[in-house]
Amino acid sequence: MKIFFLFTFSTFFWSPFEQAAASVHYDKILTHSRIRARDQGQNVCALQQVMGTKKKYFSTCRNWYQGAICGKKATVLYECCPGYMKMDGMRGCPAVAPIDHVYGTLGIVGATSTQQYSDISKLREELEGRGSFTFFAPSSEAWEQLDSEIHRNLIDNVNIELYNALHHHMVNKRMLTKDLKNGMTLVSMYNDQKLLINHYPNGVVTVNCARVIYGNQIATNGVVHVIDRVLTAVGNTIQDFIEVEDDLSSLRAAAITSDVLDILGKPGHYTLFAPTNEAFERLPRGLLERIMGDKVASEALVKFHILNTLQCSEAITGGAAYETLEGNTVEVGCDGESLTVNGVKMVKRKDIVTSNGVIHLIDEVLIPDSAKQVIELGGAQQTTFTDLMIQLGLASSLRPEGQYTLLVPLNGAFSDDTLRMDQRRLKTILQNHIINVKVGLNELYNGQELETIGGKLLRVFLYRTAVCIENSCMVRGSKEGRNGFIHILRQIINPAEKTLHEMLRNDKRFSVFLSLVKAADLDDVLSQPGKWTLFVPTNDAFKSLTDDDKDILIRDKNALRNILLYHLTQGVFIGSGFEPGVTNILKTIQGGKLYLKTVNDTLLVNELKSRESDLMATNGVIHVIDKLLYPADLPVGNDQLLTILKKLIKYIQIKFVRGSAFKEIPLTFYKPIIKTYTKIIDGRPVEVTEKKVTEERIIQGPEIKYTRITAGGSDNEEKLKKLLEDAPVRKEQPTRRTQGGTARRRTRLAYP
């Protein structure tokens, strides 16, 4: 009978009293391996072997379905699960392997070099005798990979050095993989030296960062775990190593300056990615000096290289994010035999094991965002903004001790026309993206106003899946630096300058719509402060409207208001603030519903494309459309009006119900700004209530020539005029002399 044994990553032999034990990561991975090989027969396990190497793994689901480990293609192998063997003529692995003492088991699992060294060092008698041992046995390949000088010294002194080295691999009690808990420290049989155990979620078990490759090989007097390297004694802390390693003198200086070095001398399970002196030398001189001169930044820099978990290289089979002592994360992965940090191969030397963790030497310095100036936080997609900040002198105005928030548009937001602008105008645009306080993403709220260094107020709009500032919405990538936050935006911010009414009045495309707004007495709605979203049809939407048609429409004010107010909804809704592809239902002031969604960055309103969206006004936003909107469920009861609407609206079927009438919509849905104040006229107080009063006095010489009153319409206007006319004229003393002895002063008073 030919016996096939499984020589692979750690596994578990289920003895009767162990079957009830709770499973751990390793056992779960082994169970998955059995499931994957169930078609191959009884007690068969599926493994992955990295092509071009002898490395085999019971794989996680992620590695299995990727068909790769550490980015390298892996082939699938089917072998007997540990503790089982094949039988001639039978499918699968139906037989149980025999059990021997620890010394004999070394031969069974193929650790023949360890078995041979146990024999010549006089350890054999102990391994065959009574007891309950755990032997972490180096494979034959592990002995071959050991430093030649160390290997030679062990062989030359078998009775002491080799004997002690083998005892260092032993524990005086049986420990199966289920007993090897993550972070556990075992005491070896040599001089009570520590053995650091790690049991990772991907099923990998390590001892002093040596991977268990054949686990749980049960013996009559213990258990054997075959490992992939020879263990060396561990005595020093990470701090001790840094203090004596010449190639880490720059890191040592930074750790001392930041008071972090002492942390690495305390008990724990740390991972240190230690930059070499060469790595520090490659940093820009000014950058390193600034960070080292700032204790907070230097502390962040050093802590960003330290994990509060022990990550051995052999346990990393794919990329994962790990939190650093600084608070942010680094991505640790692998590429073949190389470790990567944040996707870059930078690890020069792996797995320097200490009593409180492991060190990996790297040839780059990792600089956390918290140690950077806010202008340094921009990535590859924000270089246009940062380059312009430097060229226009704005970057140098951001003081290291200041507090700022940069609203940074993506590179694609800057058109060629924008970049060709006059530098003064371009500088003004950039100033509208700089806030003089630190405002994090979680501090933003709907309706918030942020003042830029250019003096503009920017409004914040929060939606279900978006945060927008004026017309521009954020994308992922907000960061906090030493002196500020950076938020990434899709477009350049265009701060609002005019009201909705002023924007309509200043754009000839909207002249017809504006005339209808005026006829419906809705001017004030669009002029007063508020938060509105207005869908504005261009003049093209009214091409087929004759003057007579327009007169008929204007005469029916209820109908006109219903139509116009179907284009108005309360709240400011930015087009790019909508979740793509999802229909959003907005209730209009008319009472009907608008159905909005964005498809391929285009806003659709009732399935009609918006030709231009997100035109910001001080009291809302305009989305331009080329057709008149009409609620599909609103019937028309007038033949003339129906004919007019059919000319304008062809994309829906308008309902006709003879005799139906449009409801009256009173202008109670908004509150006009009313101010009451007391005006002193000729020594007498007069209470004036008005929407807006502008008084302009043109003074020539010592006497008042005339006074012009412009009022917004109130009950007290005539009273005010009469009082001003009847009041005795008091001579004004000239305040400024001009050529010829004539003083001229223009005073304009406005009450919004």
ChimeraX attribute file (.defattr): number of C-alpha atoms within 10 A of each C-alpha:
attribute: neighborCount
match mode: 1-to-1
recipient: residues
	/A:1	8
	/A:2	8
	/A:3	14
	/A:4	17
	/A:5	19
	/A:6	20
	/A:7	20
	/A:8	24
	/A:9	26
	/A:10	27
	/A:11	30
	/A:12	21
	/A:13	18
	/A:14	14
	/A:15	9
	/A:16	7
	/A:17	7
	/A:18	13
	/A:19	10
	/A:20	9
	/A:21	10
	/A:22	8
	/A:23	14
	/A:24	17
	/A:25	17
	/A:26	23
	/A:27	18
	/A:28	15
	/A:29	22
	/A:30	25
	/A:31	16
	/A:32	17
	/A:33	24
	/A:34	23
	/A:35	15
	/A:36	16
	/A:37	20
	/A:38	15
	/A:39	10
	/A:40	17
	/A:41	15
	/A:42	19
	/A:43	23
	/A:44	27
	/A:45	26
	/A:46	23
	/A:47	25
	/A:48	23
	/A:49	22
	/A:50	21
	/A:51	15
	/A:52	9
	/A:53	9
	/A:54	9
	/A:55	15
	/A:56	20
	/A:57	26
	/A:58	27
	/A:59	25
	/A:60	19
	/A:61	13
	/A:62	13
	/A:63	20
	/A:64	20
	/A:65	9
	/A:66	13
	/A:67	18
	/A:68	21
	/A:69	27
	/A:70	20
	/A:71	18
	/A:72	17
	/A:73	16
	/A:74	23
	/A:75	15
	/A:76	15
	/A:77	13
	/A:78	17
	/A:79	23
	/A:80	25
	/A:81	26
	/A:82	29
	/A:83	23
	/A:84	23
	/A:85	23
	/A:86	23
	/A:87	16
	/A:88	9
	/A:89	7
	/A:90	11
	/A:91	13
	/A:92	23
	/A:93	24
	/A:94	16
	/A:95	16
	/A:96	14
	/A:97	15
	/A:98	12
	/A:99	15
	/A:100	18
	/A:101	19
	/A:102	28
	/A:103	26
	/A:104	17
	/A:105	24
	/A:106	28
	/A:107	15
	/A:108	17
	/A:109	22
	/A:110	17
	/A:111	25
	/A:112	19
	/A:113	19
	/A:114	22
	/A:115	23
	/A:116	15
	/A:117	18
	/A:118	22
	/A:119	16
	/A:120	14
	/A:121	19
	/A:122	15
	/A:123	20
	/A:124	17
	/A:125	11
	/A:126	13
	/A:127	23
	/A:128	17
	/A:129	13
	/A:130	12
	/A:131	16
	/A:132	18
	/A:133	22
	/A:134	25
	/A:135	28
	/A:136	28
	/A:137	27
	/A:138	27
	/A:139	25
	/A:140	19
	/A:141	15
	/A:142	19
	/A:143	17
	/A:144	13
	/A:145	12
	/A:146	14
	/A:147	10
	/A:148	11
	/A:149	8
	/A:150	10
	/A:151	15
	/A:152	11
	/A:153	12
	/A:154	19
	/A:155	16
	/A:156	12
	/A:157	12
	/A:158	18
	/A:159	14
	/A:160	14
	/A:161	15
	/A:162	22
	/A:163	21
	/A:164	17
	/A:165	18
	/A:166	24
	/A:167	20
	/A:168	24
	/A:169	24
	/A:170	21
	/A:171	21
	/A:172	16
	/A:173	15
	/A:174	19
	/A:175	19
	/A:176	21
	/A:177	24
	/A:178	19
	/A:179	12
	/A:180	19
	/A:181	14
	/A:182	15
	/A:183	16
	/A:184	15
	/A:185	17
	/A:186	18
	/A:187	16
	/A:188	20
	/A:189	18
	/A:190	17
	/A:191	11
	/A:192	11
	/A:193	19
	/A:194	21
	/A:195	24
	/A:196	25
	/A:197	20
	/A:198	26
	/A:199	22
	/A:200	20
	/A:201	15
	/A:202	20
	/A:203	23
	/A:204	26
	/A:205	30
	/A:206	26
	/A:207	23
	/A:208	25
	/A:209	27
	/A:210	25
	/A:211	25
	/A:212	27
	/A:213	24
	/A:214	25
	/A:215	27
	/A:216	25
	/A:217	26
	/A:218	25
	/A:219	22
	/A:220	17
	/A:221	21
	/A:222	25
	/A:223	25
	/A:224	29
	/A:225	27
	/A:226	30
	/A:227	30
	/A:228	24
	/A:229	23
	/A:230	25
	/A:231	22
	/A:232	13
	/A:233	17
	/A:234	16
	/A:235	13
	/A:236	14
	/A:237	19
	/A:238	26
	/A:239	19
	/A:240	15
	/A:241	18
	/A:242	21
	/A:243	14
	/A:244	11
	/A:245	11
	/A:246	12
	/A:247	15
	/A:248	20
	/A:249	17
	/A:250	18
	/A:251	21
	/A:252	23
	/A:253	15
	/A:254	19
	/A:255	22
	/A:256	15
	/A:257	17
	/A:258	22
	/A:259	14
	/A:260	18
	/A:261	22
	/A:262	13
	/A:263	14
	/A:264	22
	/A:265	16
	/A:266	14
	/A:267	12
	/A:268	16
	/A:269	20
	/A:270	24
	/A:271	26
	/A:272	26
	/A:273	24
	/A:274	26
	/A:275	25
	/A:276	21
	/A:277	19
	/A:278	15
	/A:279	18
	/A:280	19
	/A:281	13
	/A:282	12
	/A:283	13
	/A:284	9
	/A:285	10
	/A:286	9
	/A:287	13
	/A:288	14
	/A:289	12
	/A:290	16
	/A:291	21
	/A:292	19
	/A:293	13
	/A:294	16
	/A:295	16
	/A:296	14
	/A:297	23
	/A:298	26
	/A:299	23
	/A:300	26
	/A:301	26
	/A:302	31
	/A:303	23
	/A:304	26
	/A:305	21
	/A:306	22
	/A:307	23
	/A:308	16
	/A:309	19
	/A:310	24
	/A:311	24
	/A:312	26
	/A:313	22
	/A:314	19
	/A:315	19
	/A:316	20
	/A:317	24
	/A:318	18
	/A:319	18
	/A:320	14
	/A:321	13
	/A:322	17
	/A:323	15
	/A:324	21
	/A:325	19
	/A:326	17
	/A:327	14
	/A:328	15
	/A:329	17
	/A:330	20
	/A:331	14
	/A:332	20
	/A:333	23
	/A:334	23
	/A:335	18
	/A:336	16
	/A:337	11
	/A:338	16
	/A:339	26
	/A:340	22
	/A:341	20
	/A:342	15
	/A:343	14
	/A:344	15
	/A:345	16
	/A:346	20
	/A:347	18
	/A:348	14
	/A:349	14
	/A:350	18
	/A:351	19
	/A:352	18
	/A:353	25
	/A:354	23
	/A:355	23
	/A:356	22
	/A:357	28
	/A:358	25
	/A:359	24
	/A:360	21
	/A:361	19
	/A:362	24
	/A:363	19
	/A:364	22
	/A:365	23
	/A:366	19
	/A:367	16
	/A:368	23
	/A:369	20
	/A:370	25
	/A:371	27
	/A:372	22
	/A:373	24
	/A:374	26
	/A:375	24
	/A:376	14
	/A:377	24
	/A:378	21
	/A:379	11
	/A:380	8
	/A:381	13
	/A:382	18
	/A:383	15
	/A:384	18
	/A:385	23
	/A:386	20
	/A:387	12
	/A:388	17
	/A:389	19
	/A:390	13
	/A:391	13
	/A:392	14
	/A:393	11
	/A:394	16
	/A:395	16
	/A:396	12
	/A:397	10
	/A:398	18
	/A:399	12
	/A:400	16
	/A:401	10
	/A:402	15
	/A:403	18
	/A:404	26
	/A:405	25
	/A:406	27
	/A:407	25
	/A:408	28
	/A:409	27
	/A:410	22
	/A:411	18
	/A:412	13
	/A:413	17
	/A:414	14
	/A:415	10
	/A:416	9
	/A:417	7
	/A:418	13
	/A:419	12
	/A:420	9
	/A:421	11
	/A:422	9
	/A:423	13
	/A:424	10
	/A:425	11
	/A:426	16
	/A:427	18
	/A:428	12
	/A:429	17
	/A:430	25
	/A:431	19
	/A:432	22
	/A:433	25
	/A:434	21
	/A:435	24
	/A:436	17
	/A:437	18
	/A:438	18
	/A:439	19
	/A:440	15
	/A:441	15
	/A:442	6
	/A:443	8
	/A:444	17
	/A:445	14
	/A:446	13
	/A:447	14
	/A:448	14
	/A:449	16
	/A:450	20
	/A:451	16
	/A:452	20
	/A:453	17
	/A:454	16
	/A:455	11
	/A:456	17
	/A:457	18
	/A:458	23
	/A:459	19
	/A:460	19
	/A:461	24
	/A:462	19
	/A:463	14
	/A:464	8
	/A:465	9
	/A:466	16
	/A:467	22
	/A:468	24
	/A:469	26
	/A:470	26
	/A:471	28
	/A:472	24
	/A:473	25
	/A:474	22
	/A:475	15
	/A:476	9
	/A:477	12
	/A:478	18
	/A:479	18
	/A:480	22
	/A:481	22
	/A:482	24
	/A:483	21
	/A:484	27
	/A:485	26
	/A:486	25
	/A:487	23
	/A:488	22
	/A:489	25
	/A:490	18
	/A:491	19
	/A:492	25
	/A:493	23
	/A:494	18
	/A:495	20
	/A:496	20
	/A:497	13
	/A:498	16
	/A:499	20
	/A:500	27
	/A:501	20
	/A:502	15
	/A:503	19
	/A:504	20
	/A:505	15
	/A:506	11
	/A:507	11
	/A:508	12
	/A:509	16
	/A:510	19
	/A:511	16
	/A:512	20
	/A:513	20
	/A:514	22
	/A:515	16
	/A:516	19
	/A:517	21
	/A:518	14
	/A:519	17
	/A:520	20
	/A:521	13
	/A:522	17
	/A:523	17
	/A:524	16
	/A:525	19
	/A:526	22
	/A:527	17
	/A:528	19
	/A:529	18
	/A:530	19
	/A:531	18
	/A:532	22
	/A:533	25
	/A:534	25
	/A:535	24
	/A:536	25
	/A:537	24
	/A:538	22
	/A:539	19
	/A:540	16
	/A:541	20
	/A:542	18
	/A:543	11
	/A:544	12
	/A:545	18
	/A:546	11
	/A:547	9
	/A:548	10
	/A:549	16
	/A:550	15
	/A:551	12
	/A:552	15
	/A:553	21
	/A:554	19
	/A:555	12
	/A:556	13
	/A:557	18
	/A:558	18
	/A:559	20
	/A:560	19
	/A:561	27
	/A:562	23
	/A:563	18
	/A:564	23
	/A:565	23
	/A:566	23
	/A:567	24
	/A:568	22
	/A:569	23
	/A:570	17
	/A:571	16
	/A:572	22
	/A:573	24
	/A:574	28
	/A:575	26
	/A:576	22
	/A:577	21
	/A:578	22
	/A:579	16
	/A:580	17
	/A:581	14
	/A:582	12
	/A:583	16
	/A:584	15
	/A:585	13
	/A:586	17
	/A:587	14
	/A:588	19
	/A:589	19
	/A:590	19
	/A:591	15
	/A:592	18
	/A:593	20
	/A:594	21
	/A:595	15
	/A:596	21
	/A:597	23
	/A:598	22
	/A:599	14
	/A:600	7
	/A:601	12
	/A:602	16
	/A:603	27
	/A:604	19
	/A:605	20
	/A:606	18
	/A:607	13
	/A:608	16
	/A:609	20
	/A:610	21
	/A:611	14
	/A:612	15
	/A:613	19
	/A:614	22
	/A:615	20
	/A:616	24
	/A:617	26
	/A:618	23
	/A:619	22
	/A:620	26
	/A:621	26
	/A:622	24
	/A:623	23
	/A:624	21
	/A:625	23
	/A:626	18
	/A:627	21
	/A:628	24
	/A:629	24
	/A:630	23
	/A:631	20
	/A:632	13
	/A:633	11
	/A:634	17
	/A:635	17
	/A:636	20
	/A:637	16
	/A:638	14
	/A:639	13
	/A:640	12
	/A:641	16
	/A:642	16
	/A:643	11
	/A:644	18
	/A:645	18
	/A:646	14
	/A:647	15
	/A:648	19
	/A:649	16
	/A:650	11
	/A:651	14
	/A:652	11
	/A:653	10
	/A:654	18
	/A:655	14
	/A:656	14
	/A:657	13
	/A:658	11
	/A:659	10
	/A:660	12
	/A:661	14
	/A:662	17
	/A:663	11
	/A:664	12
	/A:665	16
	/A:666	9
	/A:667	13
	/A:668	7
	/A:669	10
	/A:670	13
	/A:671	12
	/A:672	15
	/A:673	12
	/A:674	12
	/A:675	12
	/A:676	10
	/A:677	11
	/A:678	11
	/A:679	13
	/A:680	9
	/A:681	13
	/A:682	13
	/A:683	7
	/A:684	8
	/A:685	11
	/A:686	15
	/A:687	11
	/A:688	18
	/A:689	17
	/A:690	19
	/A:691	17
	/A:692	16
	/A:693	19
	/A:694	14
	/A:695	14
	/A:696	16
	/A:697	16
	/A:698	15
	/A:699	20
	/A:700	16
	/A:701	16
	/A:702	15
	/A:703	14
	/A:704	14
	/A:705	11
	/A:706	11
	/A:707	13
	/A:708	11
	/A:709	13
	/A:710	12
	/A:711	17
	/A:712	11
	/A:713	13
	/A:714	14
	/A:715	10
	/A:716	13
	/A:717	18
	/A:718	12
	/A:719	12
	/A:720	17
	/A:721	14
	/A:722	10
	/A:723	14
	/A:724	15
	/A:725	12
	/A:726	8
	/A:727	10
	/A:728	10
	/A:729	12
	/A:730	10
	/A:731	10
	/A:732	12
	/A:733	11
	/A:734	16
	/A:735	10
	/A:736	10
	/A:737	12
	/A:738	9
	/A:739	6
	/A:740	6
	/A:741	10
	/A:742	13
	/A:743	16
	/A:744	15
	/A:745	14
	/A:746	9
	/A:747	9
	/A:748	10
	/A:749	10
	/A:750	10
	/A:751	12
	/A:752	13
